[in-house]
Amino acid sequence: MRKETKCIEAGYTPKNGESRMIPIIQSTTFKYDTSEDMGKLFDLEASGYFYTRLQNPTNDMVAAKIAALEGGSAAMLTSSGQAATFFSVFNLAGAGDHVISSSSIYGGSYNLFNVTMHRMGIDFTFVDPDCSDEELEKAFRPNTKAVFGETLANPALIVFDIERFAKAAHAHGVPLIVDNTFATPINCRPIEWGADIVTHSTTKYMDGHDTAVGGCIVDSGRFDWMAHKDKFPGLTTPDESYHGITYAEKFGLEGAYITKATAQLMRDLGSIQAPMNAFFLNLGLESLAVRMQRHCENALKVAKFLEKREEVSWVNYPSLPGNKYYERARKYLPDGSCGVISFGLKGGRKAAEEFMKHLKLAIIATHVADAHTCILHPASSTHRQMTDEELIAGGVSPDLIRLSVGIENVDDIIEDIEGALKAL
Ligand SMILES: *Cc1c(COP(=O)(O)O)cnc(C)c1O
């Protein structure tokens, strides 16, 4: 199946007389005839469901669709993108370990790594995604367990050189984890470029309708844990909480990572996605391919419009010819990047605030990446406690406006922006 077909068909095939749509199994618990039957599930000797905190059939159908779209071997849904990011790293690294991350990642991920996971005893080194080979090489330590990056960084819109980082990670015997939220598997499949694990905030384009917060982790099924036995004891030595099962031996390359994340992390931390939310996510996935195409078409037209306006001082959109990442976007994102654009006005911070007051269609929201066009001026909202100097150091210039182009008629979006520019 091609990606457009997978959006509709993958993950669930109804049998004779069954519901056409995936069923919402809104049940905490599952019934068994004998204690032995249930015991086998608890020992991971048989696969099946017993309690929705660990696994739920609706979630698994939707996860299987995302795994198919990404070209992975297994996937799990989580309650949010934050939970997906956390689990993806914590499944490999614990206190005393070290992880390398691109410095250009979602602010929530940065905080999770730099503050919360740091407090748990995991050290992070942040490297510029465009750093030299020597700098990248220097970041590795004997206790490094993973490398992390974002296909299209939110909000900087830097295109991550997946192939290069995958090669470096593999040379040091560790996997590359890529947050593919903004590109979605419609525009980029990081596994094809060497990534080992892919994460998503499904809250964004995948859901696409401001409906349900969620996340997903996909495993490529290619990283050979046993070849690096000493680095990943959680996968390559017995888990006493499951009668001494060794994940990499029992579930192989394809299943070890996701089974461990489910059996240990979901069991203990309980960040499951509600089955109802998984149903909404699936509805979003069905139209993902057509929506992404429209998001990208609209955003490119808006970026080209902005570029020509004299009130606009700069436009950042990786699919716009002349952009610093244009060539890299053509390599990794040949069908389009995403619907998010950032730009600045000549009048700076003040003009940005004034401009936003005159918009009628574009709503002011912290959210991005869904059907509705929305806009944010971080310096006067989410980042208002920061000084101009702090903003610049954090890669968010005081005049930066983040515009998430929706799938309305692009002429209406452009007219709205034009009206607000004229009002300045
Ligand atoms: C929003 C976002 C997240 C966090 O996802 P939530 O669903 O809000 O928890 C992670 N990564 C990226 C790139 C995001 O845009």
The ligand as a Tripos MOL2 file, in Angstrom:
@<TRIPOS>MOLECULE
LIG
   15    15     1     0     0
SMALL
NO_CHARGES

@<TRIPOS>ATOM
      1 C1          3.6900   19.7430   20.6460 C.3       1 LIG1
      2 C2          4.9470   19.0210   20.4410 C.ar      1 LIG1
      3 C3          5.3990   18.0610   21.3800 C.ar      1 LIG1
      4 C4          4.6580   17.7750   22.6660 C.3       1 LIG1
      5 O1          3.4380   17.1790   22.3910 O.3       1 LIG1
      6 P1          2.1350   17.2790   23.3310 P.3       1 LIG1
      7 O2          1.1710   16.4070   22.5900 O.co2     1 LIG1
      8 O3          1.7370   18.7050   23.4120 O.co2     1 LIG1
      9 O4          2.5170   16.7220   24.6590 O.co2     1 LIG1
     10 C5          6.5660   17.3800   21.0940 C.ar      1 LIG1
     11 N1          7.2660   17.6350   19.9750 N.ar      1 LIG1
     12 C6          6.8630   18.5550   19.0660 C.ar      1 LIG1
     13 C7          7.6810   18.7900   17.8560 C.3       1 LIG1
     14 C8          5.6990   19.2720   19.2670 C.ar      1 LIG1
     15 O5          5.3260   20.2020   18.3690 O.3       1 LIG1
@<TRIPOS>BOND
     1     1     2 1
     2     2     3 ar
     3     2    14 ar
     4     3     4 1
     5     3    10 ar
     6     4     5 1
     7     5     6 1
     8     6     7 2
     9     6     8 1
    10     6     9 1
    11    10    11 ar
    12    11    12 ar
    13    12    13 1
    14    12    14 ar
    15    14    15 1
@<TRIPOS>SUBSTRUCTURE
     1 LIG1         1 GROUP 0 **** ****
